[in-house]
């Protein structure tokens, strides 16, 4: 399993980091976690197209995690006509707005682009990738994702509850033994709040993602504190992690 950060940024634009979007490659299949940016150009740079995407998993409906869905659905509707992604989303009402937009721009949304509402529990299993959605406190309908493929375990926290997210949300999710990689956000709280739950249930690797200038010093402080026990990296656009 290979993870590539197409966008590692947060809600406010930065010159070198796009909005949240990660590409998962497992065997001959491709998946996206969040789609805050339109991933089409980044996919093409890597030799893929939107037709290669089997599924898109959206943690929550804030714009920096889902606005790229508009451009992605647009190009899949009028050009990549063999694209048939399943898009899993916490709420379906944005889909109706999307349909209205695409009716004006490209003649409408193709039926093969499917949408499914997320609920807590196993939401996807195609025999290659299994995804369990874990409700968190960031907003009324928001999720973290526990992902399994090729014998590896990956936890995407998504955005957590502001203020005490690692205590209220992450500590519940990290009790699974043998997690190979945790991708943990730090845009909404001091990253040092991860310290105690990480040391209590250490993953094999940690990637701090979706961080901003408010908490950047705490991200480096956390890395300094745990790097000898849990190898830690801060995500940047283009970063690749092989599991």
Secondary structure as a PSIPRED ss2 file (coil, helix, strand):
# PSIPRED VFORMAT (PSIPRED V4.0)

   1 X C   1.000  0.000  0.000
   2 X E   0.000  0.000  1.000
   3 X E   0.000  0.000  1.000
   4 X E   0.000  0.000  1.000
   5 X E   0.000  0.000  1.000
   6 X E   0.000  0.000  1.000
   7 X E   0.000  0.000  1.000
   8 X C   1.000  0.000  0.000
   9 X C   1.000  0.000  0.000
  10 X C   1.000  0.000  0.000
  11 X C   1.000  0.000  0.000
  12 X C   1.000  0.000  0.000
  13 X C   1.000  0.000  0.000
  14 X C   1.000  0.000  0.000
  15 X C   1.000  0.000  0.000
  16 X C   1.000  0.000  0.000
  17 X C   1.000  0.000  0.000
  18 X C   1.000  0.000  0.000
  19 X C   1.000  0.000  0.000
  20 X C   1.000  0.000  0.000
  21 X E   0.000  0.000  1.000
  22 X E   0.000  0.000  1.000
  23 X E   0.000  0.000  1.000
  24 X E   0.000  0.000  1.000
  25 X E   0.000  0.000  1.000
  26 X E   0.000  0.000  1.000
  27 X C   1.000  0.000  0.000
  28 X C   1.000  0.000  0.000
  29 X E   0.000  0.000  1.000
  30 X E   0.000  0.000  1.000
  31 X E   0.000  0.000  1.000
  32 X E   0.000  0.000  1.000
  33 X E   0.000  0.000  1.000
  34 X E   0.000  0.000  1.000
  35 X E   0.000  0.000  1.000
  36 X C   1.000  0.000  0.000
  37 X C   1.000  0.000  0.000
  38 X C   1.000  0.000  0.000
  39 X C   1.000  0.000  0.000
  40 X H   0.000  1.000  0.000
  41 X H   0.000  1.000  0.000
  42 X H   0.000  1.000  0.000
  43 X H   0.000  1.000  0.000
  44 X H   0.000  1.000  0.000
  45 X H   0.000  1.000  0.000
  46 X C   1.000  0.000  0.000
  47 X C   1.000  0.000  0.000
  48 X C   1.000  0.000  0.000
  49 X C   1.000  0.000  0.000
  50 X H   0.000  1.000  0.000
  51 X H   0.000  1.000  0.000
  52 X H   0.000  1.000  0.000
  53 X E   0.000  0.000  1.000
  54 X E   0.000  0.000  1.000
  55 X E   0.000  0.000  1.000
  56 X E   0.000  0.000  1.000
  57 X E   0.000  0.000  1.000
  58 X C   1.000  0.000  0.000
  59 X C   1.000  0.000  0.000
  60 X C   1.000  0.000  0.000
  61 X C   1.000  0.000  0.000
  62 X C   1.000  0.000  0.000
  63 X H   0.000  1.000  0.000
  64 X H   0.000  1.000  0.000
  65 X H   0.000  1.000  0.000
  66 X H   0.000  1.000  0.000
  67 X C   1.000  0.000  0.000
  68 X H   0.000  1.000  0.000
  69 X H   0.000  1.000  0.000
  70 X H   0.000  1.000  0.000
  71 X H   0.000  1.000  0.000
  72 X H   0.000  1.000  0.000
  73 X H   0.000  1.000  0.000
  74 X H   0.000  1.000  0.000
  75 X H   0.000  1.000  0.000
  76 X H   0.000  1.000  0.000
  77 X H   0.000  1.000  0.000
  78 X H   0.000  1.000  0.000
  79 X C   1.000  0.000  0.000
  80 X C   1.000  0.000  0.000
  81 X C   1.000  0.000  0.000
  82 X C   1.000  0.000  0.000
  83 X C   1.000  0.000  0.000
  84 X C   1.000  0.000  0.000
  85 X C   1.000  0.000  0.000
  86 X E   0.000  0.000  1.000
  87 X E   0.000  0.000  1.000
  88 X E   0.000  0.000  1.000
  89 X E   0.000  0.000  1.000
  90 X C   1.000  0.000  0.000
  91 X C   1.000  0.000  0.000
  92 X C   1.000  0.000  0.000
  93 X H   0.000  1.000  0.000
  94 X H   0.000  1.000  0.000
  95 X H   0.000  1.000  0.000
  96 X H   0.000  1.000  0.000
  97 X H   0.000  1.000  0.000
  98 X H   0.000  1.000  0.000
  99 X H   0.000  1.000  0.000
 100 X H   0.000  1.000  0.000
 101 X H   0.000  1.000  0.000
 102 X H   0.000  1.000  0.000
 103 X H   0.000  1.000  0.000
 104 X H   0.000  1.000  0.000
 105 X H   0.000  1.000  0.000
 106 X C   1.000  0.000  0.000
 107 X C   1.000  0.000  0.000
 108 X C   1.000  0.000  0.000
 109 X C   1.000  0.000  0.000
 110 X C   1.000  0.000  0.000
 111 X C   1.000  0.000  0.000
 112 X C   1.000  0.000  0.000
 113 X C   1.000  0.000  0.000
 114 X E   0.000  0.000  1.000
 115 X E   0.000  0.000  1.000
 116 X E   0.000  0.000  1.000
 117 X E   0.000  0.000  1.000
 118 X C   1.000  0.000  0.000
 119 X C   1.000  0.000  0.000
 120 X C   1.000  0.000  0.000
 121 X E   0.000  0.000  1.000
 122 X E   0.000  0.000  1.000
 123 X E   0.000  0.000  1.000
 124 X E   0.000  0.000  1.000
 125 X E   0.000  0.000  1.000
 126 X C   1.000  0.000  0.000
 127 X C   1.000  0.000  0.000
 128 X C   1.000  0.000  0.000
 129 X C   1.000  0.000  0.000
 130 X E   0.000  0.000  1.000
 131 X E   0.000  0.000  1.000
 132 X E   0.000  0.000  1.000
 133 X E   0.000  0.000  1.000
 134 X E   0.000  0.000  1.000
 135 X E   0.000  0.000  1.000
 136 X C   1.000  0.000  0.000
 137 X C   1.000  0.000  0.000
 138 X C   1.000  0.000  0.000
 139 X C   1.000  0.000  0.000
 140 X C   1.000  0.000  0.000
 141 X C   1.000  0.000  0.000
 142 X C   1.000  0.000  0.000
 143 X E   0.000  0.000  1.000
 144 X E   0.000  0.000  1.000
 145 X E   0.000  0.000  1.000
 146 X E   0.000  0.000  1.000
 147 X E   0.000  0.000  1.000
 148 X E   0.000  0.000  1.000
 149 X E   0.000  0.000  1.000
 150 X C   1.000  0.000  0.000
 151 X C   1.000  0.000  0.000
 152 X E   0.000  0.000  1.000
 153 X E   0.000  0.000  1.000
 154 X E   0.000  0.000  1.000
 155 X E   0.000  0.000  1.000
 156 X E   0.000  0.000  1.000
 157 X C   1.000  0.000  0.000
 158 X C   1.000  0.000  0.000
 159 X C   1.000  0.000  0.000
 160 X C   1.000  0.000  0.000
 161 X C   1.000  0.000  0.000
 162 X C   1.000  0.000  0.000
 163 X C   1.000  0.000  0.000
 164 X C   1.000  0.000  0.000
 165 X H   0.000  1.000  0.000
 166 X H   0.000  1.000  0.000
 167 X H   0.000  1.000  0.000
 168 X H   0.000  1.000  0.000
 169 X H   0.000  1.000  0.000
 170 X H   0.000  1.000  0.000
 171 X H   0.000  1.000  0.000
 172 X H   0.000  1.000  0.000
 173 X H   0.000  1.000  0.000
 174 X C   1.000  0.000  0.000
 175 X C   1.000  0.000  0.000
 176 X C   1.000  0.000  0.000
 177 X C   1.000  0.000  0.000
 178 X C   1.000  0.000  0.000
 179 X C   1.000  0.000  0.000
 180 X C   1.000  0.000  0.000
 181 X E   0.000  0.000  1.000
 182 X E   0.000  0.000  1.000
 183 X E   0.000  0.000  1.000
 184 X E   0.000  0.000  1.000
 185 X E   0.000  0.000  1.000
 186 X C   1.000  0.000  0.000
 187 X C   1.000  0.000  0.000
 188 X C   1.000  0.000  0.000
 189 X C   1.000  0.000  0.000
 190 X C   1.000  0.000  0.000
 191 X H   0.000  1.000  0.000
 192 X H   0.000  1.000  0.000
 193 X H   0.000  1.000  0.000
 194 X H   0.000  1.000  0.000
 195 X H   0.000  1.000  0.000
 196 X H   0.000  1.000  0.000
 197 X H   0.000  1.000  0.000
 198 X H   0.000  1.000  0.000
 199 X H   0.000  1.000  0.000
 200 X H   0.000  1.000  0.000
 201 X C   1.000  0.000  0.000
 202 X C   1.000  0.000  0.000
 203 X C   1.000  0.000  0.000
 204 X C   1.000  0.000  0.000
 205 X E   0.000  0.000  1.000
 206 X E   0.000  0.000  1.000
 207 X E   0.000  0.000  1.000
 208 X E   0.000  0.000  1.000
 209 X E   0.000  0.000  1.000
 210 X C   1.000  0.000  0.000
 211 X C   1.000  0.000  0.000
 212 X C   1.000  0.000  0.000
 213 X C   1.000  0.000  0.000
 214 X C   1.000  0.000  0.000
 215 X C   1.000  0.000  0.000
 216 X H   0.000  1.000  0.000
 217 X H   0.000  1.000  0.000
 218 X H   0.000  1.000  0.000
 219 X H   0.000  1.000  0.000
 220 X H   0.000  1.000  0.000
 221 X H   0.000  1.000  0.000
 222 X H   0.000  1.000  0.000
 223 X H   0.000  1.000  0.000
 224 X H   0.000  1.000  0.000
 225 X H   0.000  1.000  0.000
 226 X H   0.000  1.000  0.000
 227 X C   1.000  0.000  0.000
 228 X C   1.000  0.000  0.000
 229 X C   1.000  0.000  0.000
 230 X C   1.000  0.000  0.000
 231 X E   0.000  0.000  1.000
 232 X E   0.000  0.000  1.000
 233 X E   0.000  0.000  1.000
 234 X E   0.000  0.000  1.000
 235 X C   1.000  0.000  0.000
 236 X C   1.000  0.000  0.000
 237 X C   1.000  0.000  0.000
 238 X C   1.000  0.000  0.000
 239 X C   1.000  0.000  0.000
 240 X E   0.000  0.000  1.000
 241 X E   0.000  0.000  1.000
 242 X E   0.000  0.000  1.000
 243 X C   1.000  0.000  0.000
